[in-house]
Amino acid sequence: MKPLSKRRAIRDDENTGPSVDYDGQMWRIRSFDAARAVLRARDQTTQAGFTAEKIPRGYFRHHPILISDGEDHDAQRREVARFFAPSVVAEKYGDFINDRAQAVVDNAVMDGRCRLDEVALHYSVDVTATVVGLTESSIEGMAKRLVGFFRQPPVDLAAPAMGRTRRQWMQAAINGLIPIVSFYCADVRPAIRSRRRRERNDVLSHLLTAGYGTADILVECVTYGTAGMVTTREFITMACWHLLTNAELGREYVEAALPARLEILEEIIRLDPVVGHLYRRAQADIDISDNSGSFTISDGDLIDVCVRQTNTDPQVMGPDPETICPGRGLNRATPAAGMSFSDGAHKCPGQALALYETDALVHKLLAHRPRILKEPTISWDNVIEGYRLRGLDLSLMAPSRPASVSRQNPPPTRSRLQTADSHPSMRMTI
């Protein structure tokens, strides 16, 4: 029998049924098949999550990839796919990611302990910044500025004015404006200037070549930066927490080859998805159905795809859907991670990158048999509808201290980083 581990991120205020529900303000979809039908209803829905409907569009020459839909969105996705494809992640960034992960673990071993969520923050920002092209500023400073975007008042998409008072909207604008100005001045503008002098093979260079203006580039960098940092940071912490508190699962992961390790990680994020809700606005009538019946979502209705529930739909996920059980034998059409990376037109392009960089750090960390000194606390961010794990303290021991690891020999800086040409052992299929 495969090792089992139960869900960790549970909200007491979140309903688990019925599978399809409408309260007069919002449809809530908890059935996997119905959710997939909504997310794949091309040209019939638009992005409504992440306060996308409040983002002004007149300032942009190109609609940001987060809120664009239809042919424009499809074109944007095709253009950036070459930076996030599984083969590209493994071959182009494989050595870099593994070097950074090893440097992080070496430093933690030197200290004898680490706070994993802080380590994961700087590591995930470093990886994302390299792929996007934000390479002309410090990782520590960029991490602080990106974290600043999420100091926002609560939001309720189903309520008038999204549940915010005028004062709260003003506070949201102030809380967002200060970090975004700092992010532009310290991180984005230097990177733009550098790539105007010399084009490179990264997302930012592509945006410049495609004629994106400064405002367009800034919003795209915010989107990629915050998505790459926030979701992967939490994923790393959650994966490590599961693997360290289930000895059999952790041992299986440490001893497995890369494809099997990725299968375990996909099962972890299926059970504990970082983003728990995906919102869409119907732009036409949409017919959906599941085992409970057939429904018609009307043009203009707001839709909430409840990811934690769709990912544990027993009709699709099989026995014990609220446990981690690698090798479920799912239908080939069912993603192993469920809806954790969304589906349809807005499916996360960074899925392969998130899985790869999480495995690189977690696998190296667990090789040193860390011990939990303090369990993390769980809180919730209702802007991205995700969990926050803070305070997972680990102690680490090494049989022998590598001679090459010392405070006088720090991890490689940006100027010394090299791009991998190929690393066949790192190839993966997702």
Disulfide bonds with the S-S distance in Angstrom:
none
